[in-house]
Amino acid sequence: MTPDAIKEALKQVKYPGFSRDIVSFGLVKTAAFADGTAKVALSLTTADPKIPLHLKTEVENCLRALPGVTATIIDIAVAPAKAPAAGAGNLGGNHAAPKTIKYAVAIASGKGGVGKSTFAVNLACALAQLLTARGRPGRVGLMDCDIYGPSVPLMIGLHGERPNVQGDNLMPLEKHGVKVMSMGFLVDENTPVVWRGPMIMKTIQQFVQNVQWGELDVLLVDLPPGTGDAQLSLVQTLPLDGAVIVTTPQPAATNVARKGGLMFQKVNVPLLGVAENMSYFVDPAGQRHTLFGEGGGAATAESLGTVLLGQVPLIAAIRAGGDTGKPVTITDPEGLAGTVFRDISEALLARLAKPAPGQVSA
């Protein structure tokens, strides 16, 4: 029995709440076998005491199933997760958020096609307007972590732009009062990004640690769909103060959105709320139509133990604003969509300022 054979077997052990295994996460530091005893050392960073106990049981069961193994020794080194009061549990990293960022919030969906990036762009612009009115201009950032299909540059009006470099750091571009960084600024639009997990992890780490965000009240992080490398890299790299789950009303979206919310809960990231996109359409006669069903966002929020932040209507101007780089919150801030996004931004700031149960406000 070789160390490589032991590690190969341990690929059956998944990190709680995720589909990836502890070996690919880099949590298995050493493995050895002698006289029938398999010895494994793990190293992880987490604030959840149940995770090391769970992993020890799973690793022991896995090792004892191997031929020739009669005993096991499992050492687990646990470092406390370094996070702010409402912070996130890490898996294997131990990175600190830039001290100039007050709140970091993930915008996630679980499922593609629900308008998450459109929502993130308009929410960022609405937050910028709200904070500017409060005398705090330039205090909103938007980090586009959709490595494979970055659409934020187009939607916010920075398509084709390139960031400046100062020393080892990238300078975020700015539009509509929002500081923005995206993979779309760094690659040619005709070049597909074909990367494995480690490259994605490295890019997200650089977006957090090597971008001069400056003083921010809120950094929104637009995540790609799913619960894969980008999501895992983020919770390893940036202590999150919370996540917003975006869904559309129908079960095909809400069922997946709920799983996305559960993922954040498993890594100790508070859920700030659910936003229901494409909730309804108002025809020229003023009649309201629920094209994708109704009640899905509220039901998702209730099942996750959080709140419904708001319902964004299905309006052609929202789509058009994304295509032209002129978000509807900028072109028509007092219209129906602009008002909804402003209300959601106010609710989000209120949720961030209110500590979760058992937490102390920073």
C-alpha positions as a LaTeX table, in Angstrom:
\begin{tabular}{lrrr}
\hline
Residue & $x$ (\AA) & $y$ (\AA) & $z$ (\AA) \\
\hline
Met1 & 0.00 & 0.00 & 0.00 \\
Thr2 & 1.67 & 3.21 & $-1.19$ \\
Pro3 & 0.93 & 6.82 & $-0.12$ \\
Asp4 & $-0.38$ & 7.51 & $-3.63$ \\
Ala5 & $-2.77$ & 4.56 & $-3.36$ \\
Ile6 & $-4.10$ & 5.90 & $-0.07$ \\
Lys7 & $-4.63$ & 9.36 & $-1.55$ \\
Glu8 & $-6.35$ & 7.84 & $-4.55$ \\
Ala9 & $-8.76$ & 6.04 & $-2.21$ \\
Leu10 & $-9.39$ & 9.24 & $-0.25$ \\
Lys11 & $-10.78$ & 10.86 & $-3.39$ \\
Gln12 & $-14.01$ & 9.11 & $-2.40$ \\
Val13 & $-14.29$ & 11.42 & 0.62 \\
Lys14 & $-16.17$ & 14.60 & $-0.26$ \\
Tyr15 & $-15.92$ & 17.84 & 1.69 \\
Pro16 & $-19.28$ & 18.32 & 3.47 \\
Gly17 & $-21.75$ & 20.07 & 1.22 \\
Phe18 & $-19.66$ & 19.86 & $-1.95$ \\
Ser19 & $-19.08$ & 17.46 & $-4.80$ \\
Arg20 & $-15.31$ & 17.84 & $-4.71$ \\
Asp21 & $-13.09$ & 15.56 & $-2.64$ \\
Ile22 & $-10.63$ & 16.37 & 0.11 \\
Val23 & $-7.62$ & 15.41 & $-2.04$ \\
Ser24 & $-8.44$ & 17.86 & $-4.83$ \\
Phe25 & $-8.99$ & 20.55 & $-2.18$ \\
Gly26 & $-5.41$ & 19.95 & $-1.00$ \\
Leu27 & $-6.52$ & 19.05 & 2.52 \\
Val28 & $-4.56$ & 15.76 & 2.61 \\
Lys29 & $-1.04$ & 16.74 & 3.59 \\
Thr30 & 0.60 & 13.33 & 4.18 \\
Ala31 & $-0.30$ & 9.65 & 3.80 \\
Ala32 & 1.65 & 6.59 & 4.86 \\
Phe33 & 1.23 & 2.85 & 5.45 \\
Ala34 & 3.24 & 0.50 & 7.67 \\
Asp35 & 2.49 & $-2.80$ & 9.42 \\
Gly36 & $-1.19$ & $-2.67$ & 8.57 \\
Thr37 & $-1.63$ & 0.90 & 9.82 \\
Ala38 & $-2.70$ & 3.66 & 7.47 \\
Lys39 & $-1.74$ & 7.11 & 8.70 \\
Val40 & $-3.16$ & 10.31 & 7.22 \\
Ala41 & $-2.69$ & 13.98 & 8.12 \\
Leu42 & $-5.27$ & 16.58 & 7.13 \\
Ser43 & $-5.12$ & 20.35 & 7.41 \\
Leu44 & $-8.16$ & 22.59 & 7.07 \\
Thr45 & $-9.52$ & 25.96 & 8.08 \\
Thr46 & $-13.05$ & 26.13 & 9.42 \\
Ala47 & $-15.15$ & 27.66 & 12.16 \\
Asp48 & $-17.52$ & 24.68 & 12.22 \\
Pro49 & $-16.46$ & 22.04 & 14.80 \\
Lys50 & $-18.66$ & 19.41 & 13.17 \\
Ile51 & $-16.64$ & 19.37 & 9.94 \\
Pro52 & $-13.39$ & 17.88 & 11.36 \\
Leu53 & $-15.38$ & 15.20 & 13.21 \\
His54 & $-17.32$ & 14.33 & 10.08 \\
Leu55 & $-14.18$ & 14.14 & 7.94 \\
Lys56 & $-12.37$ & 11.97 & 10.50 \\
Thr57 & $-15.22$ & 9.45 & 10.45 \\
Glu58 & $-15.41$ & 9.42 & 6.66 \\
Val59 & $-11.64$ & 9.07 & 6.24 \\
Glu60 & $-11.49$ & 6.24 & 8.77 \\
Asn61 & $-14.31$ & 4.37 & 7.03 \\
Cys62 & $-12.57$ & 4.82 & 3.69 \\
Leu63 & $-9.19$ & 3.60 & 4.96 \\
Arg64 & $-10.57$ & 0.57 & 6.79 \\
Ala65 & $-12.20$ & $-0.59$ & 3.57 \\
Leu66 & $-8.77$ & $-0.90$ & 1.93 \\
Pro67 & $-7.18$ & $-4.36$ & 1.73 \\
Gly68 & $-4.48$ & $-4.91$ & 4.33 \\
Val69 & $-5.48$ & $-1.99$ & 6.56 \\
Thr70 & $-6.06$ & $-3.14$ & 10.14 \\
Ala71 & $-5.63$ & 0.18 & 11.96 \\
Thr72 & $-5.75$ & 3.88 & 11.23 \\
Ile73 & $-4.17$ & 7.05 & 12.60 \\
Ile74 & $-5.85$ & 10.27 & 11.46 \\
Asp75 & $-4.39$ & 13.62 & 12.44 \\
Ile76 & $-6.43$ & 16.74 & 11.64 \\
Ala77 & $-4.93$ & 20.19 & 12.10 \\
Val78 & $-7.68$ & 22.78 & 12.29 \\
Ala79 & $-6.99$ & 26.51 & 12.01 \\
Pro80 & $-9.80$ & 28.92 & 12.94 \\
Ala81 & $-11.39$ & 30.74 & 10.02 \\
Lys82 & $-10.29$ & 34.35 & 9.94 \\
Ala83 & $-13.37$ & 36.36 & 9.15 \\
Pro84 & $-15.26$ & 39.46 & 10.24 \\
Ala85 & $-18.18$ & 39.19 & 12.64 \\
Ala86 & $-20.56$ & 37.96 & 9.96 \\
Gly87 & $-17.79$ & 36.08 & 8.19 \\
Ala88 & $-17.32$ & 32.94 & 6.21 \\
Gly89 & $-15.96$ & 29.49 & 6.95 \\
Asn90 & $-12.96$ & 28.56 & 4.80 \\
Leu91 & $-11.97$ & 25.17 & 3.48 \\
Gly92 & $-8.22$ & 25.14 & 3.13 \\
Gly93 & $-7.22$ & 28.77 & 2.75 \\
Asn94 & $-6.41$ & 31.35 & 5.35 \\
His95 & $-6.68$ & 34.66 & 3.53 \\
Ala96 & $-7.88$ & 37.95 & 4.93 \\
Ala97 & $-10.14$ & 40.37 & 3.14 \\
Pro98 & $-8.65$ & 43.76 & 2.32 \\
Lys99 & $-9.23$ & 45.94 & 5.36 \\
Thr100 & $-10.58$ & 48.69 & 3.12 \\
Ile101 & $-13.66$ & 46.61 & 2.25 \\
Lys102 & $-16.43$ & 46.91 & 4.84 \\
Tyr103 & $-18.85$ & 44.32 & 3.46 \\
Ala104 & $-18.30$ & 41.60 & 0.84 \\
Val105 & $-21.47$ & 40.06 & $-0.59$ \\
Ala106 & $-21.79$ & 37.18 & $-3.05$ \\
Ile107 & $-24.53$ & 37.34 & $-5.70$ \\
Ala108 & $-25.31$ & 33.74 & $-6.60$ \\
Ser109 & $-28.02$ & 31.70 & $-8.28$ \\
Gly110 & $-27.13$ & 28.05 & $-8.49$ \\
Lys111 & $-28.85$ & 27.98 & $-11.90$ \\
Gly112 & $-27.90$ & 29.81 & $-15.06$ \\
Gly113 & $-30.31$ & 31.91 & $-17.09$ \\
Val114 & $-32.04$ & 33.70 & $-14.21$ \\
Gly115 & $-30.50$ & 37.11 & $-14.95$ \\
Lys116 & $-28.05$ & 37.10 & $-12.07$ \\
Ser117 & $-25.40$ & 39.30 & $-13.72$ \\
Thr118 & $-28.06$ & 41.77 & $-14.89$ \\
Phe119 & $-29.34$ & 41.84 & $-11.32$ \\
Ala120 & $-25.81$ & 42.32 & $-9.90$ \\
Val121 & $-25.02$ & 45.23 & $-12.24$ \\
Asn122 & $-28.27$ & 47.05 & $-11.49$ \\
Leu123 & $-27.96$ & 46.39 & $-7.76$ \\
Ala124 & $-24.40$ & 47.77 & $-7.78$ \\
Cys125 & $-25.54$ & 50.92 & $-9.57$ \\
Ala126 & $-28.49$ & 51.35 & $-7.20$ \\
Leu127 & $-26.19$ & 50.94 & $-4.19$ \\
Ala128 & $-23.80$ & 53.52 & $-5.67$ \\
Gln129 & $-26.66$ & 55.99 & $-6.09$ \\
Leu130 & $-27.89$ & 55.35 & $-2.55$ \\
Leu131 & $-24.45$ & 55.73 & $-0.95$ \\
Thr132 & $-23.68$ & 58.83 & $-3.03$ \\
Ala133 & $-26.88$ & 60.39 & $-1.72$ \\
Arg134 & $-25.59$ & 59.60 & 1.77 \\
Gly135 & $-22.33$ & 61.41 & 1.05 \\
Arg136 & $-20.26$ & 58.29 & 0.29 \\
Pro137 & $-19.53$ & 58.28 & $-3.47$ \\
Gly138 & $-17.26$ & 55.67 & $-5.04$ \\
Arg139 & $-17.83$ & 53.17 & $-2.25$ \\
Val140 & $-19.27$ & 50.26 & $-4.28$ \\
Gly141 & $-17.28$ & 47.56 & $-6.07$ \\
Leu142 & $-18.38$ & 44.80 & $-8.44$ \\
Met143 & $-16.12$ & 41.78 & $-8.93$ \\
Asp144 & $-17.15$ & 39.61 & $-11.88$ \\
Cys145 & $-16.08$ & 36.05 & $-11.06$ \\
Asp146 & $-17.76$ & 34.42 & $-14.03$ \\
Ile147 & $-14.47$ & 33.29 & $-15.53$ \\
Tyr148 & $-15.95$ & 31.46 & $-18.53$ \\
Gly149 & $-18.64$ & 33.93 & $-19.58$ \\
Pro150 & $-17.95$ & 37.39 & $-18.12$ \\
Ser151 & $-20.84$ & 39.68 & $-19.11$ \\
Val152 & $-20.47$ & 42.49 & $-16.59$ \\
Pro153 & $-18.19$ & 44.66 & $-18.81$ \\
Leu154 & $-20.86$ & 44.76 & $-21.53$ \\
Met155 & $-23.75$ & 45.32 & $-19.14$ \\
Ile156 & $-22.16$ & 48.18 & $-17.22$ \\
Gly157 & $-20.73$ & 49.98 & $-20.25$ \\
Leu158 & $-17.04$ & 49.02 & $-20.05$ \\
His159 & $-16.89$ & 46.59 & $-22.97$ \\
Gly160 & $-13.45$ & 46.56 & $-24.61$ \\
Glu161 & $-11.78$ & 48.52 & $-21.81$ \\
Arg162 & $-8.52$ & 47.42 & $-20.18$ \\
Pro163 & $-7.40$ & 48.09 & $-16.57$ \\
Asn164 & $-4.18$ & 49.89 & $-15.73$ \\
Val165 & $-1.43$ & 48.20 & $-13.74$ \\
Gln166 & 0.40 & 49.86 & $-10.88$ \\
Gly167 & 3.28 & 47.77 & $-9.60$ \\
Asp168 & 1.88 & 44.31 & $-8.93$ \\
Asn169 & $-1.70$ & 45.51 & $-8.71$ \\
Leu170 & $-4.57$ & 46.01 & $-11.16$ \\
Met171 & $-6.58$ & 49.20 & $-10.96$ \\
Pro172 & $-10.33$ & 48.59 & $-11.23$ \\
Leu173 & $-12.23$ & 50.42 & $-13.91$ \\
Glu174 & $-15.09$ & 52.67 & $-12.82$ \\
Lys175 & $-18.51$ & 53.33 & $-14.32$ \\
His176 & $-21.70$ & 54.80 & $-12.88$ \\
Gly177 & $-19.96$ & 55.18 & $-9.53$ \\
Val178 & $-19.06$ & 51.47 & $-9.37$ \\
Lys179 & $-15.51$ & 50.08 & $-9.34$ \\
Val180 & $-15.36$ & 46.99 & $-11.55$ \\
Met181 & $-12.97$ & 44.10 & $-12.17$ \\
Ser182 & $-13.69$ & 41.24 & $-14.57$ \\
Met183 & $-11.94$ & 38.53 & $-16.53$ \\
Gly184 & $-13.59$ & 40.18 & $-19.52$ \\
Phe185 & $-11.08$ & 43.03 & $-19.18$ \\
Leu186 & $-8.12$ & 40.66 & $-19.39$ \\
Val187 & $-8.88$ & 38.30 & $-22.28$ \\
Asp188 & $-9.76$ & 38.81 & $-25.93$ \\
Glu189 & $-13.50$ & 38.48 & $-26.51$ \\
Asn190 & $-12.91$ & 35.82 & $-29.17$ \\
Thr191 & $-10.67$ & 33.71 & $-26.93$ \\
Pro192 & $-12.48$ & 31.09 & $-24.83$ \\
Val193 & $-11.18$ & 30.53 & $-21.32$ \\
Val194 & $-10.41$ & 26.82 & $-21.01$ \\
Trp195 & $-9.10$ & 26.38 & $-17.47$ \\
Arg196 & $-9.07$ & 23.76 & $-14.78$ \\
Gly197 & $-9.96$ & 24.46 & $-11.16$ \\
Pro198 & $-6.54$ & 25.63 & $-9.86$ \\
Met199 & $-6.36$ & 28.39 & $-12.49$ \\
Ile200 & $-9.81$ & 29.63 & $-11.52$ \\
Met201 & $-8.81$ & 29.64 & $-7.85$ \\
Lys202 & $-5.66$ & 31.64 & $-8.60$ \\
Thr203 & $-7.56$ & 34.22 & $-10.65$ \\
Ile204 & $-10.15$ & 34.82 & $-7.94$ \\
Gln205 & $-7.40$ & 35.13 & $-5.33$ \\
Gln206 & $-5.71$ & 37.77 & $-7.49$ \\
Phe207 & $-9.00$ & 39.64 & $-7.97$ \\
Val208 & $-9.30$ & 39.88 & $-4.19$ \\
Gln209 & $-5.70$ & 40.47 & $-3.19$ \\
Asn210 & $-4.10$ & 42.21 & $-6.20$ \\
Val211 & $-6.77$ & 44.71 & $-7.20$ \\
Gln212 & $-6.63$ & 48.20 & $-5.68$ \\
Trp213 & $-10.26$ & 48.38 & $-4.62$ \\
Gly214 & $-9.66$ & 51.28 & $-2.27$ \\
Glu215 & $-12.21$ & 52.17 & 0.40 \\
Leu216 & $-15.46$ & 50.32 & $-0.24$ \\
Asp217 & $-18.64$ & 50.08 & 1.76 \\
Val218 & $-19.86$ & 47.13 & $-0.31$ \\
Leu219 & $-18.10$ & 44.76 & $-2.71$ \\
Leu220 & $-20.59$ & 42.69 & $-4.73$ \\
Val221 & $-19.19$ & 39.45 & $-6.14$ \\
Asp222 & $-21.02$ & 38.14 & $-9.20$ \\
Leu223 & $-20.58$ & 34.37 & $-9.18$ \\
Pro224 & $-21.15$ & 31.97 & $-12.07$ \\
Pro225 & $-23.93$ & 29.38 & $-11.73$ \\
Gly226 & $-23.31$ & 26.21 & $-9.76$ \\
Thr227 & $-21.41$ & 25.20 & $-6.64$ \\
Gly228 & $-17.99$ & 24.53 & $-8.14$ \\
Asp229 & $-14.49$ & 25.93 & $-8.23$ \\
Ala230 & $-15.37$ & 29.62 & $-8.37$ \\
Gln231 & $-17.67$ & 29.40 & $-5.35$ \\
Leu232 & $-15.20$ & 27.32 & $-3.36$ \\
Ser233 & $-12.29$ & 29.61 & $-4.25$ \\
Leu234 & $-14.24$ & 32.64 & $-3.11$ \\
Val235 & $-15.09$ & 31.31 & 0.34 \\
Gln236 & $-11.47$ & 30.26 & 0.72 \\
Thr237 & $-10.11$ & 33.64 & $-0.28$ \\
Leu238 & $-12.54$ & 36.33 & 0.82 \\
Pro239 & $-14.43$ & 36.27 & 4.12 \\
Leu240 & $-17.98$ & 36.96 & 2.99 \\
Asp241 & $-20.44$ & 38.95 & 5.05 \\
Gly242 & $-23.30$ & 37.29 & 3.26 \\
Ala243 & $-24.84$ & 36.06 & 0.04 \\
Val244 & $-27.88$ & 37.02 & $-2.01$ \\
Ile245 & $-29.58$ & 34.23 & $-3.94$ \\
Val246 & $-31.17$ & 35.21 & $-7.26$ \\
Thr247 & $-33.94$ & 33.08 & $-8.73$ \\
Thr248 & $-36.91$ & 33.24 & $-11.06$ \\
Pro249 & $-40.32$ & 32.13 & $-9.77$ \\
Gln250 & $-40.65$ & 28.69 & $-11.37$ \\
Pro251 & $-39.60$ & 25.44 & $-9.61$ \\
Ala252 & $-36.94$ & 24.69 & $-12.25$ \\
Ala253 & $-35.04$ & 27.70 & $-10.91$ \\
Thr254 & $-36.07$ & 27.76 & $-7.24$ \\
Asn255 & $-35.11$ & 24.13 & $-6.63$ \\
Val256 & $-31.55$ & 24.82 & $-7.78$ \\
Ala257 & $-31.41$ & 28.20 & $-6.04$ \\
Arg258 & $-32.25$ & 26.50 & $-2.76$ \\
Lys259 & $-29.24$ & 24.20 & $-3.21$ \\
Gly260 & $-27.06$ & 27.23 & $-3.86$ \\
Gly261 & $-28.29$ & 28.78 & $-0.63$ \\
Leu262 & $-27.62$ & 25.58 & 1.31 \\
Met263 & $-24.05$ & 25.58 & $-0.01$ \\
Phe264 & $-23.38$ & 28.97 & 1.55 \\
Gln265 & $-24.95$ & 27.88 & 4.83 \\
Lys266 & $-22.67$ & 24.84 & 4.94 \\
Val267 & $-19.59$ & 27.08 & 4.77 \\
Asn268 & $-20.96$ & 29.51 & 7.37 \\
Val269 & $-21.81$ & 32.35 & 4.99 \\
Pro270 & $-24.99$ & 34.14 & 6.16 \\
Leu271 & $-27.83$ & 34.39 & 3.66 \\
Leu272 & $-28.90$ & 38.03 & 3.39 \\
Gly273 & $-31.96$ & 37.23 & 1.33 \\
Val274 & $-33.48$ & 36.00 & $-1.91$ \\
Ala275 & $-34.23$ & 38.21 & $-4.92$ \\
Glu276 & $-36.87$ & 37.07 & $-7.37$ \\
Asn277 & $-36.06$ & 38.15 & $-10.93$ \\
Met278 & $-38.52$ & 38.23 & $-13.87$ \\
Ser279 & $-41.32$ & 38.08 & $-11.32$ \\
Tyr280 & $-44.08$ & 39.56 & $-13.43$ \\
Phe281 & $-44.86$ & 41.49 & $-16.60$ \\
Val282 & $-47.13$ & 44.54 & $-16.76$ \\
Asp283 & $-48.82$ & 44.98 & $-20.12$ \\
Pro284 & $-49.69$ & 48.40 & $-21.64$ \\
Ala285 & $-53.16$ & 48.18 & $-20.11$ \\
Gly286 & $-51.62$ & 47.86 & $-16.65$ \\
Gln287 & $-52.53$ & 44.19 & $-16.28$ \\
Arg288 & $-50.01$ & 42.13 & $-14.34$ \\
His289 & $-49.00$ & 38.72 & $-15.71$ \\
Thr290 & $-46.91$ & 36.11 & $-13.86$ \\
Leu291 & $-45.32$ & 34.46 & $-16.89$ \\
Phe292 & $-43.04$ & 32.18 & $-14.88$ \\
Gly293 & $-45.44$ & 31.37 & $-12.06$ \\
Glu294 & $-45.48$ & 33.09 & $-8.71$ \\
Gly295 & $-44.42$ & 32.64 & $-5.12$ \\
Gly296 & $-41.16$ & 30.83 & $-5.90$ \\
Gly297 & $-38.89$ & 33.49 & $-4.45$ \\
Ala298 & $-40.85$ & 33.77 & $-1.22$ \\
Ala299 & $-40.96$ & 29.99 & $-0.85$ \\
Thr300 & $-37.21$ & 29.74 & $-1.44$ \\
Ala301 & $-36.50$ & 32.42 & 1.15 \\
Glu302 & $-38.74$ & 30.69 & 3.69 \\
Ser303 & $-37.11$ & 27.30 & 3.11 \\
Leu304 & $-33.66$ & 28.84 & 3.64 \\
Gly305 & $-34.70$ & 30.77 & 6.74 \\
Thr306 & $-34.08$ & 34.17 & 5.18 \\
Val307 & $-36.11$ & 37.03 & 3.66 \\
Leu308 & $-37.37$ & 37.97 & 0.21 \\
Leu309 & $-35.49$ & 41.17 & $-0.63$ \\
Gly310 & $-37.67$ & 42.09 & $-3.58$ \\
Gln311 & $-39.28$ & 41.11 & $-6.87$ \\
Val312 & $-37.79$ & 42.49 & $-10.08$ \\
Pro313 & $-40.32$ & 42.81 & $-12.93$ \\
Leu314 & $-39.80$ & 41.49 & $-16.45$ \\
Ile315 & $-39.21$ & 44.74 & $-18.36$ \\
Ala316 & $-37.68$ & 45.15 & $-21.81$ \\
Ala317 & $-35.73$ & 48.19 & $-20.60$ \\
Ile318 & $-33.76$ & 46.01 & $-18.17$ \\
Arg319 & $-32.63$ & 43.75 & $-21.01$ \\
Ala320 & $-31.95$ & 46.68 & $-23.34$ \\
Gly321 & $-29.91$ & 48.43 & $-20.67$ \\
Gly322 & $-27.71$ & 45.37 & $-20.30$ \\
Asp323 & $-27.15$ & 45.12 & $-24.04$ \\
Thr324 & $-26.20$ & 48.79 & $-24.40$ \\
Gly325 & $-24.18$ & 49.19 & $-21.19$ \\
Lys326 & $-26.72$ & 51.63 & $-19.77$ \\
Pro327 & $-28.35$ & 49.93 & $-16.76$ \\
Val328 & $-31.99$ & 50.81 & $-16.19$ \\
Thr329 & $-31.15$ & 52.00 & $-12.69$ \\
Ile330 & $-29.08$ & 54.73 & $-14.36$ \\
Thr331 & $-31.34$ & 55.62 & $-17.29$ \\
Asp332 & $-34.65$ & 55.46 & $-15.39$ \\
Pro333 & $-33.95$ & 55.47 & $-11.64$ \\
Glu334 & $-37.49$ & 56.58 & $-10.77$ \\
Gly335 & $-39.21$ & 54.01 & $-13.00$ \\
Leu336 & $-40.63$ & 50.71 & $-11.78$ \\
Ala337 & $-37.41$ & 48.74 & $-12.16$ \\
Gly338 & $-35.22$ & 51.52 & $-10.78$ \\
Thr339 & $-37.46$ & 51.83 & $-7.73$ \\
Val340 & $-37.39$ & 48.07 & $-7.11$ \\
Phe341 & $-33.59$ & 47.94 & $-7.27$ \\
Arg342 & $-33.32$ & 50.94 & $-4.95$ \\
Asp343 & $-35.64$ & 49.26 & $-2.45$ \\
Ile344 & $-33.58$ & 46.05 & $-2.64$ \\
Ser345 & $-30.34$ & 48.00 & $-2.10$ \\
Glu346 & $-31.81$ & 49.70 & 0.96 \\
Ala347 & $-32.97$ & 46.35 & 2.33 \\
Leu348 & $-29.53$ & 44.84 & 1.68 \\
Leu349 & $-27.70$ & 47.63 & 3.52 \\
Ala350 & $-30.11$ & 47.25 & 6.44 \\
Arg351 & $-29.47$ & 43.50 & 6.57 \\
Leu352 & $-25.70$ & 44.03 & 6.49 \\
Ala353 & $-25.85$ & 46.55 & 9.32 \\
Lys354 & $-27.91$ & 44.19 & 11.49 \\
Pro355 & $-25.82$ & 41.41 & 13.08 \\
Ala356 & $-27.10$ & 37.88 & 12.71 \\
Pro357 & $-28.27$ & 36.03 & 15.85 \\
Gly358 & $-25.36$ & 35.32 & 18.12 \\
Gln359 & $-23.10$ & 37.79 & 16.34 \\
Val360 & $-21.81$ & 41.14 & 17.49 \\
Ser361 & $-21.97$ & 44.12 & 15.19 \\
Ala362 & $-18.52$ & 45.28 & 14.13 \\
\hline
\end{tabular}
